[in-house]
């Protein structure tokens, strides 16, 4: 788990923390969450698997499954995708009743050798 090679300024860190705080707010609108996601992705500020998992979970709680898929796709660098990220993305699809996308992610995680039992559980819930 390595940080990106880009050094963040103090202002960047403060802005990143603001964006993460907005995502965390339950009352934040879906539009606000997507704006935050756009900026985080554009600036490559999702630097660690833990941050990506947090973002995926927050998007899932707001049923923003497409944003979750974008986040997962961006997880190729600086770190590799893992089963936890797939589970969070599948859960986001499940919360938005997007069972087809959930099953496609399950298949992709299996192809990459990252399938875990929570992935199966989340996909099964999406199909229920």
C-alpha positions as CSV (number, residue, x, y, z in Angstrom):
1,X,0.0,0.0,0.0
2,X,1.9,3.0,-1.3
3,X,0.9,6.6,-1.4
4,X,0.9,8.3,-4.7
5,X,4.1,10.0,-5.8
6,X,2.3,13.3,-5.8
7,X,3.0,15.4,-2.8
8,X,0.0,17.2,-1.4
9,X,0.2,20.7,-0.2
10,X,-1.4,21.7,3.1
11,X,-4.3,23.3,1.1
12,X,-4.7,20.0,-0.9
13,X,-4.9,18.0,2.3
14,X,-7.5,20.4,3.8
15,X,-9.6,20.2,0.6
16,X,-9.3,16.4,0.5
17,X,-10.5,16.3,4.1
18,X,-13.4,18.6,3.3
19,X,-14.5,16.4,0.4
20,X,-14.3,13.2,2.5
21,X,-16.3,15.0,5.3
22,X,-19.0,15.9,2.8
23,X,-19.2,12.3,1.6
24,X,-19.6,11.2,5.2
25,X,-22.5,13.4,5.9
26,X,-25.8,11.5,5.8
27,X,-27.7,14.6,4.7
28,X,-25.4,15.3,1.8
29,X,-27.2,15.0,-1.5
30,X,-26.3,12.6,-4.2
31,X,-25.3,15.5,-6.4
32,X,-23.0,16.8,-3.8
33,X,-21.5,13.4,-3.2
34,X,-20.9,13.0,-7.0
35,X,-19.2,16.4,-7.2
36,X,-16.9,15.4,-4.3
37,X,-16.2,12.1,-6.1
38,X,-15.4,13.9,-9.4
39,X,-12.9,16.1,-7.7
40,X,-11.3,13.3,-5.7
41,X,-10.9,11.2,-8.8
42,X,-9.7,14.1,-11.0
43,X,-7.0,15.0,-8.5
44,X,-6.1,11.3,-7.9
45,X,-6.7,11.9,-4.2
46,X,-8.0,8.4,-3.4
47,X,-4.5,7.1,-2.5
48,X,-5.0,4.1,-0.3
49,X,-7.4,1.1,-0.3
50,X,-8.9,2.2,3.0
51,X,-9.8,5.6,1.4
52,X,-11.3,3.8,-1.6
53,X,-13.3,1.5,0.6
54,X,-14.6,4.5,2.6
55,X,-15.7,6.3,-0.6
56,X,-17.4,3.2,-1.9
57,X,-19.3,2.7,1.3
58,X,-20.4,6.3,1.4
59,X,-21.6,6.2,-2.2
60,X,-23.4,2.9,-1.5
61,X,-25.3,4.5,1.4
62,X,-26.5,7.1,-1.1
63,X,-27.4,4.5,-3.7
64,X,-24.8,6.0,-6.1
65,X,-23.7,2.7,-7.6
66,X,-22.4,4.3,-10.8
67,X,-20.0,6.5,-8.8
68,X,-19.0,3.3,-6.9
69,X,-18.1,1.6,-10.2
70,X,-16.1,4.7,-11.3
71,X,-14.2,4.6,-8.0
72,X,-13.5,0.9,-8.4
73,X,-12.3,1.4,-12.0
74,X,-9.9,4.1,-10.7
75,X,-8.4,1.8,-8.2
76,X,-5.9,0.3,-10.7
77,X,-3.3,2.7,-9.5
78,X,-1.7,3.6,-7.1
79,X,-2.9,0.4,-5.5
80,X,-4.5,-2.7,-6.8
81,X,-8.1,-3.7,-6.3
82,X,-8.8,-6.2,-3.6
83,X,-11.7,-8.3,-2.4
84,X,-12.7,-5.6,0.1
85,X,-13.1,-3.0,-2.6
86,X,-15.1,-5.4,-4.7
87,X,-17.4,-6.2,-1.8
88,X,-18.0,-2.5,-1.1
89,X,-18.8,-1.9,-4.8
90,X,-21.1,-4.9,-5.0
91,X,-22.9,-3.6,-1.8
92,X,-23.3,-0.2,-3.5
93,X,-25.0,-2.0,-6.4
94,X,-27.1,-4.0,-4.0
95,X,-28.4,-0.9,-2.2
96,X,-29.4,0.6,-5.5
97,X,-31.1,-2.6,-6.7
98,X,-28.6,-3.0,-9.5
99,X,-28.3,-6.8,-9.4
100,X,-26.9,-7.1,-12.9
101,X,-24.0,-4.8,-12.1
102,X,-23.5,-6.7,-8.8
103,X,-23.2,-10.0,-10.6
104,X,-20.9,-8.5,-13.2
105,X,-18.6,-7.3,-10.4
106,X,-18.7,-10.7,-8.7
107,X,-17.7,-12.3,-12.0
108,X,-14.9,-9.8,-12.5
109,X,-13.6,-10.3,-8.9
110,X,-13.6,-14.1,-9.6
111,X,-11.6,-13.6,-12.8
112,X,-9.1,-11.5,-10.9
113,X,-8.8,-14.1,-8.1
114,X,-10.2,-11.7,-5.6
115,X,-13.5,-13.2,-4.7
116,X,-14.3,-13.5,-1.0
117,X,-17.4,-14.8,0.8
118,X,-18.6,-11.3,1.5
119,X,-18.6,-10.7,-2.2
120,X,-20.9,-13.6,-2.6
121,X,-23.1,-12.5,0.2
122,X,-23.4,-8.9,-1.2
123,X,-24.2,-10.3,-4.7
124,X,-26.8,-12.7,-3.3
125,X,-28.5,-9.8,-1.4
126,X,-28.6,-7.7,-4.6
127,X,-30.5,-10.6,-6.3
128,X,-33.0,-11.0,-3.5
